[in-house]
Amino acid sequence: MKFSEFFKSKDTIQLDKKTLVILRWMAIVGQYATIGIVYFIFNFDFPFYFCSVAVLIGATTNIFLQFYIKENQLNNFSSTFFLFYDLLQLSILLYLTGGITNPFTILLIIPAIVSSTFLTLRSTINLSFITIVILIVLTLYHEPLPHSEDFKFYVPNYYLHAIPIAIVIGLIFLTYFGFRFGTESRKRTEALNKLELILAKEHELESIGVQAAAAAHSLGTPLSTITLIVKELEKEIGSNPKYKKDINLLLSQTKRCSDILRNLSQDQLKEDNFLKDIKIEDLLNEIVRSFNEISEKKILLLAQKNKINPQIERTLEITYGLRNFIGNAVKYGDSLVEINLLSNDKITEVRVSDDGPGFSEDIIDVLGEPYIRSKNKVINSKSGLGLGTFIGKTLLERMKAKVEFTKNPKKNGAMVIIRWNTNDLLSI
C-alpha cells in the first residue's frame, strides 16, 4: 500500500446515524444538566446564558441530523463534520467555564475516540490534532471559574500543565486502541460478508445442480429418439455427399449432448482415470476443436513458446468454466476468437478475447453475479451473461482461479482473463 493511500479517506466507511444521534443527545442533556446544577445549586457565577446558547445550537444541529438527513448511514465526511462541530462546541463551553481546570475537559477526547472506531485514519488524525490544539489553547486562555467565597481553589502551575499532557497521552492511547478495534471489527465483518456470499453461491450451485439432474433425466429420452432417427436417416441417405456432412454433424452433436447429460449425473473421470491429468494447452486445444466443428468463426489458440505447460487435473470445474467463456466468445464475436496461454513458474493465465461488441459499461463491474442488472433491466440466463457467466466464474474460483472481465485492447471486443498461481493450479 502506498503511503498516500494509507491516509486516503474512504466513503465506504460509514457511521450509523442512529448511533451518532443518541450519543449527541446524551451529551447535550448532560451538558445542560451540568451547567444548570453548577449555576443554580452550587451558585457558581459563570456566563450561564452564553453556555445555554451553545448547548441549544448543539441541540438544533442534532434535530437537523435526526429528521432532515435521510441516510441511515453517514459517510466519512458527514460523520467527521458533526464530530468536529461537537468538539468545537464543547471547547467553547470549557473556555467559558474554567478551561483546563474544568474536570470535564477529559470529554474532549470522545470525538477522536469515536472517529478511531468508526471512521478513517485520516479523520482520526485530524480530530486528534485539533483536540491537542484546543487543549493548548484552553491551558493558556480561558475564563476563570469563580468559586464560592468559602471555597479556596488553587492549582499549581506544574499540575496545571500536567493535565493537558495526561489528556494527550490518554487521547493517543485510546484512539490507537479504538482504531485497532475498529479495524479488526471491520475485517471480521468483511470476512463474514464474504463467507455469506460464498455460502449463497454454493446454495445457488446446489440448486442449479438439482435442476440440472432433473433436466438430464427429462432430456435423456428425447435425445435418444433424435439419435435413433438420425441413424435411420443415415441409412436411407447412404453416401449422398449433399447430406452426409450434415448427418455426421448431427450425430456428433447428439453424442456430445449425451456426454454432457451423463456428466451431469456422474463424474466420468472416475471411470476414465487415464484422462484425469492433461496439459493445460492440450485441454484448450480440445475445447477449441469442439467449437471449430460447429462454428465457421476463426478460433486461434496462441501459447507462448519456451514457457512451461503445466499438467493439471482434468476437473469438470475447470473444463466447464473454460468452455463457458470460450463459448461466449464464439457466440458474441464477429469473426475472430483468440485464446492466449501464458504460463511460467509464477502464474498461469488464459485470456479469451473476441472482436464482438464487448461488455457494456453499465454491467462490466457486476459480471459474474447470478442475475445482473443493467440500469433498470435485470439480465438473466437467457442473455448468456447472467447465470452462465456466474456458474463459469464460480466453478473456476472454486479451483483457485481469479476471473477478470475487461475490454479487448486490440479489437474493442470482450476479454476474459483467467489467472492462477501456478503452484495453486498444480496442487488441485
Buried (B, 14 or more C-beta within 10 A) or exposed (E): EEEEEEEEBEEEBBBEBEEBBEBBBEBBEEBBEBBBEBBEEEEBEBBBEBBBEBBEBBBEBBEEBBEEEEEEEBBBEBBBBBBBBBBBBBBBBBBBBBBBBBEBBEBBBBBBBBBBBBBBBBBBBBBBEBBBEBBEBBBEEBBEBEBEEEEEEEEEEEEEEEBBEEBBEEBBEBBEEBBEEBEEEBEEEEEEEEEEEEEEBEEBBEEBEEEBEEEBEEBBEEBEEBBEEBEEBBEEBEEEEEBEEEBEEBBEBBEEBBEBBEBBEEEEBEEEEEEEEBBBBEBBBBBBEBBEEEBEBEBEBEBEEEBBBBBBBBBBBBBBBBBBBBBBBBBBBEEBBBBBBBBEEEBBBBBBBBBBEBBEEEBBEEBBBBEBEBEEEEBEBEBBBBBBBBBBBBBBBBBEBBBBBBBBEEBEBBBBBBBBBBEBBBEB
